[in-house]
């Protein structure tokens, strides 16, 4: 893949190396989202599919977004994007968490 994976959490997709970098970063939120549902299934957590009073989103959906944000920030900050400023890493992880939350509402 070369010396670095793009110029930050949002690499330019140029050629095969850029596409490989994008797909690598896409895996972190996907793995976190799947892990959240495996945890819910393993613990037989049935009460999480209830909407919260204020935000009208189920706790199950909020949990998937929060775990995706945490796991993505951890993976990007400690593994692939260690030299990037924390604001960019957390910003990218926040976008991943928000996308996971929105996708989880409709899935």
Buried (B, 14 or more C-beta within 10 A) or exposed (E): EEEBBBEBBEBEBEEEBBEBBBEBBEEBBEBBBEBBBEEBEEEEEEEBEEEEEEEEBBBBBBBBBBBBBEBBBBBBBEEBBEEBEEEBBBBBBBBBBEBBBEBBBEE
